[in-house]
């Protein structure tokens, strides 16, 4: 009896130590659990619902969730076949994306723009993506992305940023929301007069107003 009790205590201690080591390793049994843990660690969340999931070229997955009046972007990676842990986005660490106006959009990765509209009449959104130019010391227009808005106000779109473009210098400079009739009901930011065409390690700069 005494021997059996010792074995039981030893196994219990072993189980507790294993559980503590597993907890400290940051591993989780599902990507959703890894996302929720990351959000709690950042002192917000967990997300009320998952709005978007996509796989990156390296096998990681990006989860975008809705939390209160904003969004949450978390990258997770598979580990040892059945476990998951958080990884870094190309635009930085996982983070909360608060919507400060009636509409907001964020460039969360090299591949996607995500956003949320609080205006029920908005059915389509256009984002102007800019890039910072050391040559003229201002933001230049890079590309335009138009996205449909879902009934819950969420919208997303893929962007095409080539390898020779400076990813860290890309921002959303202008955001526009339109209703079903095509009327503009929301605007934020400024449309840039200059545009940039990638060439080699730099850009060819052209004046949009002169071209039109």
Beta strands, then each sheet from edge to edge (+ up, - down):
strand 1: 49-55
strand 2: 61-67
strand 3: 70-79
strand 4: 83-87
strand 5: 95-98
strand 6: 103-107
strand 7: 112-117
strand 8: 124-133
strand 9: 138-148
strand 10: 154-158
strand 11: 170-178
strand 12: 184-189
strand 13: 194-199
strand 14: 202-207
sheet 1: 1+ 2- 3+ 4-
sheet 2: 1+ 2- 3+ 5-
sheet 3: 6+ 7- 10+
sheet 4: 9+ 8- 11+ 12-
sheet 5: 13+ 14-
end
